[in-house]
Amino acid sequence: MNAAAGTAPALSIVGEFTIFTAQDCKAQLLALIASIPEGGSGEVDLSGVTEIDSAGLQLMLMAKREAAILGKEMRFVRHSDPVLELIDLCALAGQFGDPLLIRSPV
């Protein structure tokens, strides 16, 4: 994970977002949430994620929930193909509310 520059606090996840990296990823996500001002938002860039499992997905849900509890917003952006595939497989697009994930009816 790398901190990304920008006006809103941001984080970039690169490589695995799995059970093997969960402890480090969780700490960095919680630090990002702590750095967001109340009423503000932060972003997590997922374009560099090469592998994700249910632990990574659980961390995404945890980050959204924790930010919301504190009156903040956590957005996941630039979803890589592995991330999109897992979210689609688990039918969780609606849980995230990120614009890329919400498909319009055909």
VOGU-296716 format. One record per residue (C-alpha): z, y negated, x. Coordinates in nm, 4 decimals, m for minus. Layout:
{up: Z north: Y east: X}
...
***
This chain:
{up: 0.0000 north: 0.0000 east: 0.0000}
{up: m0.0796 north: m0.3472 east: 0.1183}
{up: 0.0236 north: m0.6844 east: m0.0165}
{up: m0.2812 north: m0.8758 east: m0.1373}
{up: m0.3205 north: m1.2512 east: m0.1136}
{up: m0.3595 north: m1.4601 east: m0.4272}
{up: m0.1814 north: m1.6975 east: m0.6586}
{up: m0.0044 north: m1.4242 east: m0.8555}
{up: 0.2025 north: m1.1658 east: m0.6707}
{up: m0.0287 north: m0.8731 east: m0.5971}
{up: m0.0331 north: m0.5321 east: m0.4367}
{up: m0.3160 north: m0.3041 east: m0.3317}
{up: m0.2714 north: 0.0728 east: m0.3346}
{up: m0.4895 north: 0.2494 east: m0.0805}
{up: m0.5243 north: 0.6265 east: m0.0393}
{up: m0.3073 north: 0.8732 east: m0.2263}
{up: m0.1027 north: 0.7688 east: m0.5281}
{up: 0.0667 north: 1.1063 east: m0.5665}
{up: 0.3993 north: 1.2865 east: m0.5503}
{up: 0.3730 north: 1.2703 east: m0.1716}
{up: 0.3681 north: 0.8886 east: m0.1717}
{up: 0.5744 north: 0.8300 east: m0.4869}
{up: 0.8963 north: 0.7169 east: m0.3197}
{up: 0.7252 north: 0.4495 east: m0.1106}
{up: 0.4968 north: 0.3436 east: m0.3958}
{up: 0.7902 north: 0.3075 east: m0.6358}
{up: 0.9793 north: 0.0855 east: m0.3927}
{up: 0.6762 north: m0.1376 east: m0.3446}
{up: 0.6039 north: m0.1610 east: m0.7173}
{up: 0.9660 north: m0.2578 east: m0.7888}
{up: 0.9518 north: m0.5181 east: m0.5106}
{up: 0.6354 north: m0.6611 east: m0.6650}
{up: 0.8024 north: m0.6809 east: m1.0055}
{up: 1.1014 north: m0.8575 east: m0.8488}
{up: 0.8692 north: m1.1161 east: m0.6911}
{up: 0.7047 north: m1.2100 east: m1.0216}
{up: 0.8590 north: m1.5181 east: m1.1823}
{up: 0.9932 north: m1.4743 east: m1.5348}
{up: 0.7075 north: m1.5065 east: m1.7805}
{up: 0.4576 north: m1.4523 east: m1.4983}
{up: 0.2320 north: m1.1672 east: m1.4076}
{up: 0.1446 north: m0.9536 east: m1.1085}
{up: m0.1515 north: m0.7364 east: m1.0246}
{up: m0.1941 north: m0.3973 east: m0.8645}
{up: m0.5412 north: m0.3327 east: m0.7226}
{up: m0.6276 north: 0.0346 east: m0.7654}
{up: m0.9789 north: 0.0243 east: m0.6129}
{up: m0.8599 north: 0.1994 east: m0.2962}
{up: m0.6889 north: 0.4921 east: m0.4701}
{up: m0.8605 north: 0.8112 east: m0.3546}
{up: m0.6292 north: 1.0571 east: m0.5305}
{up: m0.3792 north: 1.0235 east: m0.8142}
{up: m0.1609 north: 1.2777 east: m0.9940}
{up: 0.0940 north: 1.2647 east: m1.2742}
{up: 0.3520 north: 1.1074 east: m1.0396}
{up: 0.1185 north: 0.8122 east: m0.9776}
{up: 0.0518 north: 0.7822 east: m1.3483}
{up: 0.4259 north: 0.7879 east: m1.4213}
{up: 0.4777 north: 0.5080 east: m1.1680}
{up: 0.2121 north: 0.2999 east: m1.3401}
{up: 0.3868 north: 0.3470 east: m1.6752}
{up: 0.7259 north: 0.2717 east: m1.5165}
{up: 0.5952 north: m0.0502 east: m1.3612}
{up: 0.4506 north: m0.1710 east: m1.6926}
{up: 0.7777 north: m0.0909 east: m1.8730}
{up: 1.0084 north: m0.2458 east: m1.6117}
{up: 0.8030 north: m0.5645 east: m1.5945}
{up: 0.8011 north: m0.5960 east: m1.9749}
{up: 1.1786 north: m0.5475 east: m1.9926}
{up: 1.2163 north: m0.8432 east: m1.7559}
{up: 0.9744 north: m1.0645 east: m1.9512}
{up: 0.6982 north: m1.0225 east: m1.6963}
{up: 0.3508 north: m0.8701 east: m1.7040}
{up: 0.2118 north: m0.6055 east: m1.4694}
{up: m0.1653 north: m0.5618 east: m1.4664}
{up: m0.3563 north: m0.2824 east: m1.2984}
{up: m0.7031 north: m0.3926 east: m1.1899}
{up: m1.0151 north: m0.2520 east: m1.0245}
{up: m0.9364 north: 0.1083 east: m1.1219}
{up: m1.0984 north: 0.3658 east: m0.8936}
{up: m1.2834 north: 0.6633 east: m1.0432}
{up: m0.9908 north: 0.9054 east: m0.9846}
{up: m0.7562 north: 0.6675 east: m1.1697}
{up: m0.9968 north: 0.6239 east: m1.4611}
{up: m1.0502 north: 0.9994 east: m1.4861}
{up: m0.6771 north: 1.0747 east: m1.5037}
{up: m0.6067 north: 0.7995 east: m1.7572}
{up: m0.8946 north: 0.9287 east: m1.9684}
{up: m0.7799 north: 1.2923 east: m1.9335}
{up: m0.4299 north: 1.1967 east: m2.0509}
{up: m0.5634 north: 0.9633 east: m2.3241}
{up: m0.3382 north: 0.6810 east: m2.2037}
{up: m0.5800 north: 0.3872 east: m2.1927}
{up: m0.4025 north: 0.2204 east: m2.4850}
{up: m0.0673 north: 0.2392 east: m2.3044}
{up: m0.1914 north: 0.0167 east: m2.0257}
{up: m0.3822 north: m0.2450 east: m2.2229}
{up: m0.5850 north: m0.3347 east: m1.9147}
{up: m0.9241 north: m0.4690 east: m2.0306}
{up: m1.1292 north: m0.2199 east: m1.8290}
{up: m0.9587 north: 0.0710 east: m2.0008}
{up: m0.9980 north: m0.0321 east: m2.3630}
{up: m1.3308 north: 0.0963 east: m2.4860}
{up: m1.5033 north: m0.0457 east: m2.7873}
{up: m1.5976 north: 0.1958 east: m3.0637}
{up: m1.9549 north: 0.3207 east: m3.0449}
***
